[in-house]
Amino acid sequence: MSPNADEWAAFCADYCRRLAVVLDIAHVAVDRQSGLGLEAAARQARYAALANCNADSLLLAHHQGDQAETVLFNLLRGAGVAGAAGMPVERPLGARRLLRPLLAFSRAEIEDYARQQGLAWIDDESNIDLQYSRNFLRHEILPRLSARFPQAEASLALAASHFGETDQLLAELAAVDWQKVQESGGQTASLHALRGLSLPRLKNLLRYRLRELGWRTPVASRLEEFARQLLTAAPDRHPELQLPEGCLRIAQGRVHWLAQK
């Protein structure tokens, strides 16, 4: 997206050559018509490229400030526990492991270390463009918070870890619930058993199952509407939740997960 991208690639190639480090440069195309927004579409393209890397583990350089920014951004969008957990230290990415070993360190600490070691780096000029929401949080909001609350970034990152533990517990609860309600090898779930769950527990189970299938989770209002329909629909009604990857449909006393063909 930057007109300087080729210069950055040349800088990295020269730097790695001097350090005798193998470098693989991947070029990606950002789908500006995806409906995700430019930032999200670019992020999706980057992770798709990373998923194709020939490596068992992938290390990213996100730091404590990035985590604080992510938590704030997600909360302002009305995120739930998973969003409030920010970026995990470790997660699967396809058949690989994605690791973020620098989340506990501030940007200042990393830059101080780089200077001490005589390392060079490039600052992405787009990171100061305030039209992007994350940049606005990074340059306008977080500095003001830190001026009043010096530990703001560290505290937000700590809160993210607490939310991450809560999200893990909710996933474990959903896994237990799924074993009780699933039928046909996981293709369907018993409507009677699902109706024995509270509304919050049912929504938690639906989110869990969608994540397990790799389907996108709908906005909270759509998920809640479907969950309420699931709990109250008459036998002759067949509510559906249409998603890009497929459909959830209530029929014959079961909830069916129908993948898009």
Contacts in CASP RR format, 6 or more apart in sequence:
PFRMAT RR
TARGET T0000
AUTHOR 0000-0000-0000
METHOD contacts of the structure
MODEL  1
MSPNADEWAAFCADYCRRLAVVLDIAHVAVDRQSGLGLEAAARQARYAAL
ANCNADSLLLAHHQGDQAETVLFNLLRGAGVAGAAGMPVERPLGARRLLR
PLLAFSRAEIEDYARQQGLAWIDDESNIDLQYSRNFLRHEILPRLSARFP
QAEASLALAASHFGETDQLLAELAAVDWQKVQESGGQTASLHALRGLSLP
RLKNLLRYRLRELGWRTPVASRLEEFARQLLTAAPDRHPELQLPEGCLRI
AQGRVHWLAQK
1 30 0 8 1.000
1 38 0 8 1.000
1 42 0 8 1.000
1 126 0 8 1.000
2 8 0 8 1.000
2 124 0 8 1.000
2 125 0 8 1.000
2 126 0 8 1.000
4 125 0 8 1.000
8 122 0 8 1.000
9 25 0 8 1.000
11 122 0 8 1.000
12 23 0 8 1.000
12 25 0 8 1.000
13 23 0 8 1.000
13 25 0 8 1.000
15 120 0 8 1.000
16 22 0 8 1.000
16 23 0 8 1.000
17 23 0 8 1.000
24 53 0 8 1.000
24 54 0 8 1.000
26 49 0 8 1.000
26 52 0 8 1.000
26 53 0 8 1.000
28 45 0 8 1.000
28 46 0 8 1.000
28 48 0 8 1.000
28 49 0 8 1.000
29 45 0 8 1.000
30 38 0 8 1.000
30 41 0 8 1.000
30 42 0 8 1.000
30 45 0 8 1.000
31 41 0 8 1.000
31 44 0 8 1.000
31 45 0 8 1.000
32 38 0 8 1.000
32 41 0 8 1.000
34 40 0 8 1.000
34 41 0 8 1.000
34 44 0 8 1.000
35 41 0 8 1.000
36 44 0 8 1.000
38 132 0 8 1.000
39 132 0 8 1.000
39 133 0 8 1.000
39 134 0 8 1.000
47 93 0 8 1.000
50 58 0 8 1.000
50 93 0 8 1.000
50 96 0 8 1.000
50 98 0 8 1.000
51 93 0 8 1.000
51 94 0 8 1.000
51 96 0 8 1.000
53 96 0 8 1.000
55 96 0 8 1.000
56 96 0 8 1.000
56 97 0 8 1.000
57 96 0 8 1.000
57 97 0 8 1.000
57 98 0 8 1.000
57 99 0 8 1.000
58 93 0 8 1.000
58 96 0 8 1.000
58 97 0 8 1.000
58 98 0 8 1.000
58 99 0 8 1.000
59 99 0 8 1.000
59 100 0 8 1.000
59 101 0 8 1.000
60 98 0 8 1.000
60 99 0 8 1.000
60 100 0 8 1.000
61 100 0 8 1.000
61 102 0 8 1.000
61 110 0 8 1.000
62 87 0 8 1.000
62 100 0 8 1.000
62 102 0 8 1.000
62 103 0 8 1.000
63 102 0 8 1.000
63 103 0 8 1.000
63 105 0 8 1.000
63 106 0 8 1.000
63 107 0 8 1.000
63 110 0 8 1.000
64 102 0 8 1.000
64 103 0 8 1.000
64 104 0 8 1.000
64 105 0 8 1.000
64 106 0 8 1.000
64 107 0 8 1.000
64 153 0 8 1.000
64 154 0 8 1.000
64 157 0 8 1.000
65 106 0 8 1.000
65 107 0 8 1.000
65 138 0 8 1.000
65 142 0 8 1.000
65 153 0 8 1.000
65 157 0 8 1.000
66 87 0 8 1.000
66 103 0 8 1.000
67 86 0 8 1.000
67 87 0 8 1.000
67 103 0 8 1.000
67 153 0 8 1.000
67 156 0 8 1.000
67 157 0 8 1.000
67 160 0 8 1.000
68 142 0 8 1.000
68 152 0 8 1.000
68 153 0 8 1.000
68 156 0 8 1.000
68 157 0 8 1.000
68 160 0 8 1.000
69 134 0 8 1.000
69 137 0 8 1.000
69 138 0 8 1.000
69 142 0 8 1.000
70 86 0 8 1.000
70 87 0 8 1.000
70 134 0 8 1.000
70 160 0 8 1.000
71 83 0 8 1.000
71 84 0 8 1.000
71 86 0 8 1.000
71 156 0 8 1.000
71 157 0 8 1.000
71 159 0 8 1.000
71 160 0 8 1.000
72 137 0 8 1.000
72 141 0 8 1.000
72 142 0 8 1.000
72 156 0 8 1.000
73 133 0 8 1.000
73 134 0 8 1.000
73 137 0 8 1.000
74 80 0 8 1.000
74 83 0 8 1.000
74 84 0 8 1.000
74 86 0 8 1.000
75 83 0 8 1.000
75 84 0 8 1.000
78 220 0 8 1.000
80 220 0 8 1.000
81 163 0 8 1.000
81 164 0 8 1.000
81 166 0 8 1.000
81 167 0 8 1.000
81 170 0 8 1.000
82 163 0 8 1.000
82 164 0 8 1.000
82 167 0 8 1.000
82 207 0 8 1.000
83 163 0 8 1.000
84 159 0 8 1.000
84 160 0 8 1.000
84 163 0 8 1.000
84 164 0 8 1.000
85 160 0 8 1.000
85 161 0 8 1.000
85 163 0 8 1.000
85 164 0 8 1.000
85 166 0 8 1.000
85 167 0 8 1.000
86 160 0 8 1.000
86 163 0 8 1.000
86 164 0 8 1.000
87 100 0 8 1.000
87 103 0 8 1.000
87 160 0 8 1.000
88 100 0 8 1.000
88 164 0 8 1.000
89 99 0 8 1.000
89 100 0 8 1.000
89 101 0 8 1.000
89 103 0 8 1.000
90 97 0 8 1.000
90 98 0 8 1.000
90 99 0 8 1.000
90 100 0 8 1.000
91 97 0 8 1.000
91 98 0 8 1.000
92 98 0 8 1.000
102 110 0 8 1.000
103 157 0 8 1.000
104 157 0 8 1.000
106 153 0 8 1.000
106 154 0 8 1.000
114 121 0 8 1.000
126 132 0 8 1.000
126 135 0 8 1.000
127 135 0 8 1.000
127 138 0 8 1.000
128 135 0 8 1.000
128 139 0 8 1.000
129 135 0 8 1.000
130 136 0 8 1.000
130 139 0 8 1.000
130 140 0 8 1.000
142 152 0 8 1.000
142 153 0 8 1.000
145 152 0 8 1.000
146 152 0 8 1.000
146 153 0 8 1.000
149 155 0 8 1.000
170 204 0 8 1.000
170 208 0 8 1.000
171 208 0 8 1.000
173 201 0 8 1.000
173 204 0 8 1.000
174 204 0 8 1.000
174 205 0 8 1.000
174 207 0 8 1.000
174 208 0 8 1.000
174 209 0 8 1.000
175 208 0 8 1.000
177 197 0 8 1.000
177 201 0 8 1.000
177 204 0 8 1.000
177 205 0 8 1.000
178 189 0 8 1.000
178 205 0 8 1.000
178 208 0 8 1.000
178 209 0 8 1.000
180 193 0 8 1.000
181 189 0 8 1.000
181 190 0 8 1.000
181 193 0 8 1.000
181 194 0 8 1.000
181 197 0 8 1.000
181 205 0 8 1.000
182 188 0 8 1.000
182 189 0 8 1.000
182 190 0 8 1.000
183 189 0 8 1.000
183 190 0 8 1.000
183 254 0 8 1.000
186 257 0 8 1.000
187 256 0 8 1.000
187 257 0 8 1.000
188 254 0 8 1.000
188 255 0 8 1.000
188 256 0 8 1.000
188 257 0 8 1.000
189 209 0 8 1.000
189 254 0 8 1.000
189 255 0 8 1.000
190 253 0 8 1.000
190 254 0 8 1.000
191 230 0 8 1.000
191 250 0 8 1.000
191 253 0 8 1.000
191 254 0 8 1.000
191 255 0 8 1.000
192 253 0 8 1.000
194 202 0 8 1.000
194 205 0 8 1.000
194 230 0 8 1.000
194 231 0 8 1.000
194 255 0 8 1.000
195 230 0 8 1.000
195 231 0 8 1.000
197 205 0 8 1.000
199 224 0 8 1.000
199 227 0 8 1.000
199 228 0 8 1.000
199 231 0 8 1.000
202 227 0 8 1.000
202 230 0 8 1.000
202 231 0 8 1.000
203 223 0 8 1.000
203 224 0 8 1.000
203 227 0 8 1.000
206 223 0 8 1.000
206 226 0 8 1.000
206 227 0 8 1.000
206 248 0 8 1.000
207 217 0 8 1.000
207 223 0 8 1.000
209 257 0 8 1.000
210 216 0 8 1.000
210 217 0 8 1.000
210 243 0 8 1.000
211 217 0 8 1.000
213 245 0 8 1.000
213 257 0 8 1.000
213 259 0 8 1.000
214 245 0 8 1.000
215 243 0 8 1.000
215 244 0 8 1.000
215 245 0 8 1.000
215 246 0 8 1.000
216 243 0 8 1.000
216 244 0 8 1.000
216 245 0 8 1.000
217 223 0 8 1.000
218 226 0 8 1.000
218 241 0 8 1.000
218 243 0 8 1.000
222 241 0 8 1.000
223 241 0 8 1.000
226 239 0 8 1.000
226 241 0 8 1.000
226 248 0 8 1.000
229 237 0 8 1.000
229 239 0 8 1.000
229 250 0 8 1.000
230 239 0 8 1.000
230 250 0 8 1.000
230 255 0 8 1.000
233 239 0 8 1.000
233 250 0 8 1.000
235 253 0 8 1.000
237 250 0 8 1.000
238 249 0 8 1.000
238 250 0 8 1.000
238 251 0 8 1.000
239 249 0 8 1.000
239 250 0 8 1.000
240 247 0 8 1.000
240 248 0 8 1.000
240 249 0 8 1.000
240 250 0 8 1.000
241 247 0 8 1.000
241 248 0 8 1.000
241 249 0 8 1.000
244 260 0 8 1.000
245 259 0 8 1.000
245 260 0 8 1.000
246 257 0 8 1.000
246 258 0 8 1.000
246 259 0 8 1.000
246 260 0 8 1.000
247 258 0 8 1.000
247 260 0 8 1.000
248 255 0 8 1.000
248 256 0 8 1.000
248 257 0 8 1.000
248 258 0 8 1.000
249 255 0 8 1.000
249 256 0 8 1.000
249 258 0 8 1.000
250 256 0 8 1.000
END
